[in-house]
Amino acid sequence: MMKTVQLFALTSLFAMLGACSFVKLNPQAESTYVLQNENAASNCKLIGKTTASLWSSASTFQSDQKVDDQLNTLARNQASEMGGNSVLAITGVENSQRTFNVYKCPISN
């Protein structure tokens, strides 16, 4: 009986961690966008690069999509601090991190 309770508690903990979002978008980054390809950056000025990374064990408990979303959020936060308004992933996710180009793109109305 005790092992069943412990197993249930451990399973519940992993489920909660998987549902959690460890990363929050900063208010100043709300207008910073994730570009889908290089063509979308054709009218933008490259400002620099940033590497977004999660605590390595955080990705263990999350889906690939959640990890991707959180890395994008971190990159958007960092880009806004650099004066950019757009990011484009230039590497895949490896060891819970990804590198992005940071751009300043014209604002369309």
MMTF fields as JSON, N, C-alpha, C and O atoms, coordinates in Angstrom:
{
  "mmtfVersion": "1.0.0",
  "mmtfProducer": "UNKNOWN",
  "numBonds": 435,
  "numAtoms": 436,
  "numGroups": 109,
  "numChains": 1,
  "numModels": 1,
  "chainsPerModel": [1],
  "groupsPerChain": [109],
  "chainIdList": ["A"],
  "bondAtomList": [4, 2, 8, 6, 12, 10, 16, 14, 20, 18, 24, 22, 28, 26, 32, 30, 36, 34, 40, 38, 44, 42, 48, 46, 52, 50, 56, 54, 60, 58, 64, 62, 68, 66, 72, 70, 76, 74, 80, 78, 84, 82, 88, 86, 92, 90, 96, 94, 100, 98, 104, 102, 108, 106, 112, 110, 116, 114, 120, 118, 124, 122, 128, 126, 132, 130, 136, 134, 140, 138, 144, 142, 148, 146, 152, 150, 156, 154, 160, 158, 164, 162, 168, 166, 172, 170, 176, 174, 180, 178, 184, 182, 188, 186, 192, 190, 196, 194, 200, 198, 204, 202, 208, 206, 212, 210, 216, 214, 220, 218, 224, 222, 228, 226, 232, 230, 236, 234, 240, 238, 244, 242, 248, 246, 252, 250, 256, 254, 260, 258, 264, 262, 268, 266, 272, 270, 276, 274, 280, 278, 284, 282, 288, 286, 292, 290, 296, 294, 300, 298, 304, 302, 308, 306, 312, 310, 316, 314, 320, 318, 324, 322, 328, 326, 332, 330, 336, 334, 340, 338, 344, 342, 348, 346, 352, 350, 356, 354, 360, 358, 364, 362, 368, 366, 372, 370, 376, 374, 380, 378, 384, 382, 388, 386, 392, 390, 396, 394, 400, 398, 404, 402, 408, 406, 412, 410, 416, 414, 420, 418, 424, 422, 428, 426, 432, 430],
  "bondOrderList": [1, 1, 1, 1, 1, 1, 1, 1, 1, 1, 1, 1, 1, 1, 1, 1, 1, 1, 1, 1, 1, 1, 1, 1, 1, 1, 1, 1, 1, 1, 1, 1, 1, 1, 1, 1, 1, 1, 1, 1, 1, 1, 1, 1, 1, 1, 1, 1, 1, 1, 1, 1, 1, 1, 1, 1, 1, 1, 1, 1, 1, 1, 1, 1, 1, 1, 1, 1, 1, 1, 1, 1, 1, 1, 1, 1, 1, 1, 1, 1, 1, 1, 1, 1, 1, 1, 1, 1, 1, 1, 1, 1, 1, 1, 1, 1, 1, 1, 1, 1, 1, 1, 1, 1, 1, 1, 1, 1],
  "groupList": [{"groupName": "MET", "atomNameList": ["N", "CA", "C", "O"], "elementList": ["N", "C", "C", "O"], "formalChargeList": [0, 0, 0, 0], "bondAtomList": [1, 0, 2, 1, 3, 2], "bondOrderList": [1, 1, 2], "singleLetterCode": "M", "chemCompType": "L-PEPTIDE LINKING"}, {"groupName": "LYS", "atomNameList": ["N", "CA", "C", "O"], "elementList": ["N", "C", "C", "O"], "formalChargeList": [0, 0, 0, 0], "bondAtomList": [1, 0, 2, 1, 3, 2], "bondOrderList": [1, 1, 2], "singleLetterCode": "K", "chemCompType": "L-PEPTIDE LINKING"}, {"groupName": "THR", "atomNameList": ["N", "CA", "C", "O"], "elementList": ["N", "C", "C", "O"], "formalChargeList": [0, 0, 0, 0], "bondAtomList": [1, 0, 2, 1, 3, 2], "bondOrderList": [1, 1, 2], "singleLetterCode": "T", "chemCompType": "L-PEPTIDE LINKING"}, {"groupName": "VAL", "atomNameList": ["N", "CA", "C", "O"], "elementList": ["N", "C", "C", "O"], "formalChargeList": [0, 0, 0, 0], "bondAtomList": [1, 0, 2, 1, 3, 2], "bondOrderList": [1, 1, 2], "singleLetterCode": "V", "chemCompType": "L-PEPTIDE LINKING"}, {"groupName": "GLN", "atomNameList": ["N", "CA", "C", "O"], "elementList": ["N", "C", "C", "O"], "formalChargeList": [0, 0, 0, 0], "bondAtomList": [1, 0, 2, 1, 3, 2], "bondOrderList": [1, 1, 2], "singleLetterCode": "Q", "chemCompType": "L-PEPTIDE LINKING"}, {"groupName": "LEU", "atomNameList": ["N", "CA", "C", "O"], "elementList": ["N", "C", "C", "O"], "formalChargeList": [0, 0, 0, 0], "bondAtomList": [1, 0, 2, 1, 3, 2], "bondOrderList": [1, 1, 2], "singleLetterCode": "L", "chemCompType": "L-PEPTIDE LINKING"}, {"groupName": "PHE", "atomNameList": ["N", "CA", "C", "O"], "elementList": ["N", "C", "C", "O"], "formalChargeList": [0, 0, 0, 0], "bondAtomList": [1, 0, 2, 1, 3, 2], "bondOrderList": [1, 1, 2], "singleLetterCode": "F", "chemCompType": "L-PEPTIDE LINKING"}, {"groupName": "ALA", "atomNameList": ["N", "CA", "C", "O"], "elementList": ["N", "C", "C", "O"], "formalChargeList": [0, 0, 0, 0], "bondAtomList": [1, 0, 2, 1, 3, 2], "bondOrderList": [1, 1, 2], "singleLetterCode": "A", "chemCompType": "L-PEPTIDE LINKING"}, {"groupName": "SER", "atomNameList": ["N", "CA", "C", "O"], "elementList": ["N", "C", "C", "O"], "formalChargeList": [0, 0, 0, 0], "bondAtomList": [1, 0, 2, 1, 3, 2], "bondOrderList": [1, 1, 2], "singleLetterCode": "S", "chemCompType": "L-PEPTIDE LINKING"}, {"groupName": "GLY", "atomNameList": ["N", "CA", "C", "O"], "elementList": ["N", "C", "C", "O"], "formalChargeList": [0, 0, 0, 0], "bondAtomList": [1, 0, 2, 1, 3, 2], "bondOrderList": [1, 1, 2], "singleLetterCode": "G", "chemCompType": "PEPTIDE LINKING"}, {"groupName": "CYS", "atomNameList": ["N", "CA", "C", "O"], "elementList": ["N", "C", "C", "O"], "formalChargeList": [0, 0, 0, 0], "bondAtomList": [1, 0, 2, 1, 3, 2], "bondOrderList": [1, 1, 2], "singleLetterCode": "C", "chemCompType": "L-PEPTIDE LINKING"}, {"groupName": "ASN", "atomNameList": ["N", "CA", "C", "O"], "elementList": ["N", "C", "C", "O"], "formalChargeList": [0, 0, 0, 0], "bondAtomList": [1, 0, 2, 1, 3, 2], "bondOrderList": [1, 1, 2], "singleLetterCode": "N", "chemCompType": "L-PEPTIDE LINKING"}, {"groupName": "PRO", "atomNameList": ["N", "CA", "C", "O"], "elementList": ["N", "C", "C", "O"], "formalChargeList": [0, 0, 0, 0], "bondAtomList": [1, 0, 2, 1, 3, 2], "bondOrderList": [1, 1, 2], "singleLetterCode": "P", "chemCompType": "L-PEPTIDE LINKING"}, {"groupName": "GLU", "atomNameList": ["N", "CA", "C", "O"], "elementList": ["N", "C", "C", "O"], "formalChargeList": [0, 0, 0, 0], "bondAtomList": [1, 0, 2, 1, 3, 2], "bondOrderList": [1, 1, 2], "singleLetterCode": "E", "chemCompType": "L-PEPTIDE LINKING"}, {"groupName": "TYR", "atomNameList": ["N", "CA", "C", "O"], "elementList": ["N", "C", "C", "O"], "formalChargeList": [0, 0, 0, 0], "bondAtomList": [1, 0, 2, 1, 3, 2], "bondOrderList": [1, 1, 2], "singleLetterCode": "Y", "chemCompType": "L-PEPTIDE LINKING"}, {"groupName": "ILE", "atomNameList": ["N", "CA", "C", "O"], "elementList": ["N", "C", "C", "O"], "formalChargeList": [0, 0, 0, 0], "bondAtomList": [1, 0, 2, 1, 3, 2], "bondOrderList": [1, 1, 2], "singleLetterCode": "I", "chemCompType": "L-PEPTIDE LINKING"}, {"groupName": "TRP", "atomNameList": ["N", "CA", "C", "O"], "elementList": ["N", "C", "C", "O"], "formalChargeList": [0, 0, 0, 0], "bondAtomList": [1, 0, 2, 1, 3, 2], "bondOrderList": [1, 1, 2], "singleLetterCode": "W", "chemCompType": "L-PEPTIDE LINKING"}, {"groupName": "ASP", "atomNameList": ["N", "CA", "C", "O"], "elementList": ["N", "C", "C", "O"], "formalChargeList": [0, 0, 0, 0], "bondAtomList": [1, 0, 2, 1, 3, 2], "bondOrderList": [1, 1, 2], "singleLetterCode": "D", "chemCompType": "L-PEPTIDE LINKING"}, {"groupName": "ARG", "atomNameList": ["N", "CA", "C", "O"], "elementList": ["N", "C", "C", "O"], "formalChargeList": [0, 0, 0, 0], "bondAtomList": [1, 0, 2, 1, 3, 2], "bondOrderList": [1, 1, 2], "singleLetterCode": "R", "chemCompType": "L-PEPTIDE LINKING"}],
  "groupTypeList": [0, 0, 1, 2, 3, 4, 5, 6, 7, 5, 2, 8, 5, 6, 7, 0, 5, 9, 7, 10, 8, 6, 3, 1, 5, 11, 12, 4, 7, 13, 8, 2, 14, 3, 5, 4, 11, 13, 11, 7, 7, 8, 11, 10, 1, 5, 15, 9, 1, 2, 2, 7, 8, 5, 16, 8, 8, 7, 8, 2, 6, 4, 8, 17, 4, 1, 3, 17, 17, 4, 5, 11, 2, 5, 7, 18, 11, 4, 7, 8, 13, 0, 9, 9, 11, 8, 3, 5, 7, 15, 2, 9, 3, 13, 11, 8, 4, 18, 2, 6, 11, 3, 14, 1, 10, 12, 15, 8, 11],
  "groupIdList": [1, 2, 3, 4, 5, 6, 7, 8, 9, 10, 11, 12, 13, 14, 15, 16, 17, 18, 19, 20, 21, 22, 23, 24, 25, 26, 27, 28, 29, 30, 31, 32, 33, 34, 35, 36, 37, 38, 39, 40, 41, 42, 43, 44, 45, 46, 47, 48, 49, 50, 51, 52, 53, 54, 55, 56, 57, 58, 59, 60, 61, 62, 63, 64, 65, 66, 67, 68, 69, 70, 71, 72, 73, 74, 75, 76, 77, 78, 79, 80, 81, 82, 83, 84, 85, 86, 87, 88, 89, 90, 91, 92, 93, 94, 95, 96, 97, 98, 99, 100, 101, 102, 103, 104, 105, 106, 107, 108, 109],
  "secStructList": [7, 2, 2, 2, 2, 2, 2, 2, 2, 2, 2, 2, 2, 2, 2, 2, 2, 2, 2, 7, 7, 7, 7, 7, 7, 7, 4, 4, 4, 6, 6, 7, 3, 3, 7, 1, 1, 4, 4, 4, 4, 6, 6, 1, 3, 3, 3, 3, 3, 3, 3, 3, 3, 7, 7, 6, 6, 4, 4, 4, 4, 1, 7, 2, 2, 2, 2, 2, 2, 2, 2, 2, 2, 2, 2, 2, 2, 2, 2, 2, 2, 2, 6, 7, 1, 3, 3, 3, 3, 7, 1, 7, 7, 5, 6, 6, 3, 3, 3, 3, 3, 3, 3, 3, 7, 7, 7, 7, 7],
  "xCoordList": [0.825, 0.0, 0.871, 0.609, 1.914, 2.781, 3.502, 3.663, 3.94, 4.621, 3.673, 4.095, 2.407, 1.419, 1.239, 1.149, 1.187, 1.043, 2.282, 2.167, 3.463, 4.699, 4.764, 5.151, 4.396, 4.398, 3.415, 3.723, 2.238, 1.246, 1.778, 1.61, 2.416, 2.964, 4.053, 4.102, 4.913, 5.999, 5.447, 5.897, 4.485, 3.852, 3.161, 3.237, 2.495, 1.82, 2.818, 2.565, 3.956, 4.993, 5.505, 5.638, 5.797, 6.277, 5.224, 5.557, 3.98, 2.901, 2.795, 2.599, 2.922, 2.855, 4.045, 3.891, 5.226, 6.403, 6.285, 6.702, 5.727, 5.543, 4.576, 4.698, 3.623, 2.629, 3.11, 2.556, 4.129, 4.602, 5.344, 5.988, 5.231, 6.043, 7.047, 6.673, 8.303, 9.34, 9.74, 10.43, 9.314, 9.759, 8.559, 7.531, 8.702, 7.643, 8.147, 9.314, 7.255, 7.585, 7.576, 6.604, 8.66, 8.734, 7.792, 7.626, 7.176, 6.248, 6.871, 6.197, 8.139, 8.778, 9.047, 9.369, 8.92, 9.166, 7.88, 7.924, 6.747, 5.473, 5.4, 4.713, 6.093, 6.068, 7.324, 7.682, 7.978, 9.128, 8.647, 7.989, 8.977, 8.404, 9.45, 10.641, 8.981, 9.818, 9.583, 8.477, 10.635, 10.544, 10.666, 11.368, 9.983, 9.954, 11.042, 11.391, 11.584, 12.623, 13.419, 13.044, 14.516, 15.394, 14.719, 15.027, 13.804, 13.087, 12.323, 12.211, 11.802, 11.058, 11.97, 11.491, 13.279, 14.241, 14.906, 15.842, 14.441, 15.124, 15.156, 16.109, 14.169, 14.151, 14.581, 14.355, 15.193, 15.558, 17.057, 17.848, 17.425, 18.837, 19.279, 18.685, 20.325, 20.873, 21.576, 22.485, 21.153, 21.751, 22.834, 23.863, 22.595, 23.549, 22.942, 21.951, 23.557, 23.099, 22.858, 23.417, 22.01, 21.799, 21.586, 21.061, 21.986, 21.749, 20.827, 21.137, 19.702, 18.728, 18.94, 19.122, 18.914, 19.095, 18.232, 17.993, 17.779, 16.994, 17.887, 18.896, 17.507, 18.149, 18.056, 16.959, 19.153, 19.196, 18.161, 17.615, 17.875, 16.895, 15.471, 14.562, 15.251, 13.892, 13.308, 12.114, 14.129, 13.616, 13.287, 12.543, 13.824, 13.55, 12.07, 11.538, 11.407, 10.026, 9.027, 7.833, 9.495, 8.619, 8.678, 9.661, 7.614, 7.582, 8.551, 8.959, 8.905, 9.78, 9.148, 9.849, 7.825, 7.13, 7.241, 7.468, 7.085, 7.199, 8.614, 8.799, 9.607, 11.002, 11.226, 11.824, 10.749, 10.884, 10.209, 10.787, 8.989, 8.256, 9.004, 9.076, 9.555, 10.258, 11.568, 11.93, 12.278, 13.501, 13.16, 13.885, 12.065, 11.626, 11.295, 11.64, 10.634, 10.294, 11.548, 11.643, 12.501, 13.767, 14.469, 14.993, 14.48, 15.125, 14.41, 15.067, 13.095, 12.333, 12.685, 12.868, 12.78, 13.166, 14.55, 14.754, 15.498, 16.865, 16.94, 17.668, 16.19, 16.199, 15.688, 16.251, 14.638, 14.098, 15.117, 15.192, 15.9, 16.956, 18.084, 18.781, 18.262, 19.311, 18.836, 19.625, 17.562, 17.023, 16.424, 16.098, 16.274, 15.686, 14.194, 13.656, 13.537, 12.107, 11.736, 10.556, 12.755, 12.504, 13.688, 14.827, 13.394, 14.444, 14.203, 13.072, 15.285, 15.216, 16.155, 17.351, 15.624, 16.461, 17.437, 17.045, 18.703, 19.714, 20.357, 21.183, 19.982, 20.432, 19.234, 18.192, 19.398, 18.397, 18.589, 19.536, 17.697, 17.818, 18.824, 18.68, 19.841, 20.852, 21.251, 21.589, 21.214, 21.524, 20.675, 21.167, 19.414, 18.438, 18.768, 18.402, 19.453, 19.728, 19.622, 19.683, 19.46, 19.33, 19.878, 19.715, 20.53, 21.07, 20.138, 19.593, 19.971, 19.078, 19.824, 20.697, 19.48, 19.859, 18.818, 17.633, 19.281, 18.396, 18.348, 19.386, 17.142, 16.94, 16.116, 15.334, 16.329, 15.454, 14.753, 15.375, 13.467, 12.694, 11.784, 11.362, 11.48, 10.537, 9.173, 8.73, 8.549, 7.22, 6.189, 6.125, 5.37, 4.331, 3.028, 2.686, 2.321, 1.048, -0.119, -1.266],
  "yCoordList": [-1.198, 0.0, 1.264, 2.213, 1.257, 2.426, 2.692, 3.846, 1.622, 1.791, 2.361, 3.149, 1.981, 2.509, 4.007, 4.767, 4.432, 5.862, 6.623, 7.707, 6.065, 6.719, 6.821, 7.861, 5.768, 5.775, 6.806, 7.525, 6.882, 7.871, 9.292, 10.16, 9.524, 10.852, 11.222, 12.361, 10.293, 10.557, 10.815, 11.73, 10.02, 10.219, 11.568, 12.253, 11.949, 13.256, 14.397, 15.397, 14.251, 15.285, 15.462, 16.592, 14.363, 14.458, 15.078, 15.862, 14.738, 15.316, 16.813, 17.571, 17.245, 18.684, 19.412, 20.497, 18.828, 19.461, 19.558, 20.553, 18.549, 18.565, 19.634, 20.154, 19.975, 20.989, 22.393, 23.37, 22.499, 23.819, 24.534, 23.92, 25.824, 26.65, 27.355, 28.158, 27.054, 27.63, 29.026, 29.735, 29.428, 30.678, 31.588, 31.154, 32.841, 33.838, 34.904, 35.293, 35.362, 36.429, 37.76, 38.101, 38.5, 39.832, 40.779, 40.657, 41.714, 42.64, 43.38, 43.593, 43.775, 44.512, 43.625, 44.137, 42.307, 41.391, 40.953, 40.142, 41.479, 41.068, 41.372, 40.667, 42.405, 42.747, 42.238, 42.75, 41.243, 40.591, 39.262, 38.487, 39.003, 37.865, 36.809, 37.101, 35.59, 34.488, 34.333, 34.013, 34.564, 34.411, 32.933, 32.184, 32.52, 31.108, 30.715, 29.539, 31.7, 31.367, 32.626, 33.736, 32.437, 33.557, 34.572, 35.761, 34.127, 35.068, 36.106, 37.259, 35.705, 36.636, 37.717, 38.764, 37.467, 38.428, 39.261, 40.011, 39.141, 39.785, 41.317, 41.928, 41.946, 43.41, 43.861, 45.009, 42.966, 43.248, 43.473, 43.021, 44.169, 44.406, 43.424, 43.358, 42.664, 41.724, 42.507, 43.292, 42.291, 42.971, 42.104, 42.609, 40.817, 39.914, 38.542, 38.179, 37.788, 36.434, 36.321, 37.067, 35.365, 35.044, 33.545, 32.914, 32.988, 31.577, 31.472, 31.951, 30.845, 30.624, 29.213, 28.272, 29.072, 27.737, 27.556, 28.486, 26.34, 25.939, 25.155, 24.581, 25.139, 24.255, 22.865, 22.422, 22.175, 20.936, 19.909, 19.205, 19.799, 18.811, 19.251, 18.421, 20.524, 20.999, 20.369, 20.074, 20.164, 19.6, 18.119, 17.579, 17.466, 16.047, 15.795, 14.762, 16.726, 16.544, 17.183, 17.228, 17.676, 18.417, 17.871, 17.25, 18.114, 17.702, 18.563, 19.64, 18.07, 18.843, 20.187, 21.195, 20.213, 21.459, 22.465, 23.65, 22.015, 22.926, 23.485, 24.672, 22.63, 23.083, 24.13, 25.176, 23.848, 24.788, 26.119, 27.183, 26.057, 27.279, 28.089, 29.314, 27.407, 28.123, 28.73, 29.832, 28.026, 28.605, 29.823, 30.817, 29.754, 30.908, 32.088, 33.229, 31.817, 32.883, 33.516, 34.739, 32.697, 33.234, 34.085, 35.154, 33.61, 34.366, 35.697, 36.717, 35.704, 36.956, 37.928, 39.121, 37.422, 38.276, 38.877, 40.073, 38.044, 38.508, 39.489, 40.479, 39.221, 40.112, 41.494, 42.5, 41.557, 42.869, 43.645, 44.869, 42.948, 43.609, 44.119, 45.071, 43.477, 43.872, 44.94, 45.426, 45.314, 46.301, 45.697, 46.422, 44.386, 43.714, 43.513, 43.661, 43.169, 42.892, 41.574, 41.261, 40.8, 39.513, 38.589, 39.034, 37.29, 36.278, 35.183, 34.933, 34.543, 33.419, 32.335, 32.576, 31.15, 30.039, 29.661, 29.478, 29.547, 29.177, 27.834, 27.341, 27.238, 25.892, 25.101, 25.665, 23.813, 22.97, 23.007, 23.614, 22.364, 22.275, 21.176, 20.029, 21.559, 20.601, 20.917, 22.057, 19.92, 20.109, 21.222, 22.035, 21.242, 22.207, 23.649, 24.569, 23.859, 25.227, 25.349, 24.363, 26.596, 26.903, 28.301, 29.184, 28.504, 29.815, 30.482, 29.835, 31.787, 32.594, 33.807, 34.355, 34.224, 35.551, 36.522, 36.201, 37.706, 38.763, 39.86, 40.326, 40.269, 41.266, 42.447, 42.342, 43.568, 44.734, 44.822, 45.138, 44.541, 44.519, 45.743, 46.265, 46.202, 47.315, 46.911, 45.773, 47.831, 47.58, 47.88, 48.99, 46.864, 47.082, 47.451, 46.904, 48.371, 48.825, 48.251, 48.522],
  "zCoordList": [0.0, 0.0, 0.0, -0.74, 0.847, 0.954, -0.367, -0.765, -1.051, -2.333, -3.379, -4.225, -3.336, -4.268, -4.05, -5.014, -2.802, -2.48, -2.938, -3.51, -2.692, -3.11, -4.635, -5.168, -5.328, -6.783, -7.319, -8.27, -6.715, -7.122, -6.901, -7.758, -5.758, -5.449, -6.443, -6.908, -6.769, -7.716, -9.117, -9.807, -9.53, -10.832, -10.903, -11.923, -9.842, -9.793, -9.884, -10.555, -9.208, -9.251, -10.672, -11.141, -11.366, -12.743, -13.652, -14.54, -13.441, -14.255, -14.029, -14.979, -12.79, -12.496, -13.095, -13.655, -12.984, -13.564, -15.068, -15.659, -15.692, -17.136, -17.577, -18.687, -16.741, -17.079, -16.765, -17.27, -15.94, -15.505, -16.624, -17.474, -16.59, -17.457, -16.558, -15.702, -16.755, -15.916, -16.358, -15.625, -17.548, -18.141, -18.383, -18.903, -18.001, -18.223, -19.196, -19.161, -20.053, -20.992, -20.253, -19.579, -20.386, -19.785, -20.523, -21.736, -19.815, -20.479, -21.665, -22.673, -21.565, -22.659, -23.872, -24.944, -23.725, -24.835, -25.536, -26.461, -25.105, -25.701, -27.196, -27.936, -27.645, -29.072, -29.796, -30.857, -29.227, -29.854, -30.413, -29.718, -31.665, -32.374, -32.715, -32.825, -32.877, -33.334, -34.832, -35.267, -35.616, -37.072, -37.419, -36.74, -38.473, -38.851, -39.841, -39.945, -40.574, -41.558, -41.903, -41.523, -42.624, -42.975, -43.877, -43.803, -44.726, -45.592, -44.788, -45.203, -43.65, -42.8, -42.221, -41.785, -42.216, -41.678, -42.771, -42.49, -44.004, -45.133, -45.033, -45.517, -44.435, -44.287, -42.897, -42.514, -42.15, -40.759, -40.623, -41.452, -39.58, -39.281, -38.2, -37.123, -38.502, -37.527, -36.422, -36.69, -35.191, -34.036, -33.396, -32.946, -33.363, -32.733, -32.531, -33.164, -31.635, -31.333, -29.836, -29.032, -29.493, -28.092, -27.976, -28.893, -26.873, -26.611, -25.417, -24.326, -25.635, -24.57, -24.041, -24.813, -22.723, -22.161, -20.929, -20.158, -20.775, -19.617, -18.679, -19.088, -17.438, -16.489, -17.09, -17.432, -17.226, -18.012, -17.576, -18.426, -16.3, -15.851, -16.117, -16.098, -16.364, -16.611, -17.867, -17.917, -18.865, -20.115, -19.986, -20.805, -18.981, -18.774, -18.526, -18.934, -17.866, -17.453, -18.41, -18.112, -19.55, -20.442, -21.858, -22.264, -22.595, -23.993, -24.802, -24.368, -25.974, -26.865, -27.203, -27.294, -27.391, -27.725, -26.582, -26.829, -25.339, -24.195, -24.082, -23.812, -24.288, -24.242, -25.326, -25.071, -26.53, -27.645, -27.32, -27.54, -26.798, -26.44, -25.389, -25.477, -24.402, -23.34, -23.825, -23.413, -24.693, -25.265, -26.121, -26.097, -26.876, -27.661, -26.75, -27.058, -25.642, -24.694, -24.109, -24.017, -23.719, -23.199, -24.247, -23.935, -25.494, -26.571, -26.795, -27.005, -26.754, -26.907, -25.781, -26.024, -24.554, -23.424, -23.644, -23.437, -24.064, -24.275, -25.435, -25.366, -26.503, -27.669, -27.29, -27.722, -26.496, -26.107, -25.284, -25.388, -24.467, -23.691, -24.585, -24.233, -25.749, -26.693, -27.667, -28.477, -27.603, -28.525, -29.778, -30.718, -29.808, -30.955, -30.768, -29.671, -31.876, -31.794, -32.469, -32.627, -32.869, -33.509, -33.275, -33.133, -33.237, -33.11, -34.14, -34.556, -34.538, -35.464, -34.946, -34.785, -34.686, -34.226, -35.33, -36.483, -34.972, -35.977, -35.655, -36.423, -34.52, -34.187, -33.685, -33.353, -33.637, -33.009, -31.502, -31.001, -30.795, -29.339, -29.014, -29.436, -28.257, -27.828, -26.398, -26.079, -25.547, -24.126, -23.511, -22.73, -23.872, -23.335, -23.7, -22.968, -24.816, -25.258, -26.768, -27.502, -27.209, -28.638, -28.867, -28.024, -30.01, -30.366, -31.372, -32.266, -31.204, -32.035, -32.574, -31.901, -33.787, -34.269, -33.724, -33.631, -33.37, -32.875, -33.925, -34.394, -34.291, -35.34, -34.836, -33.892, -35.507, -35.39, -36.738, -37.752, -36.74, -37.977, -38.044, -37.012, -39.273, -39.41, -38.827, -38.978, -38.188, -37.623, -38.688, -39.214, -39.005, -40.002, -39.31, -38.262, -39.903, -39.313, -40.049, -39.694]
}
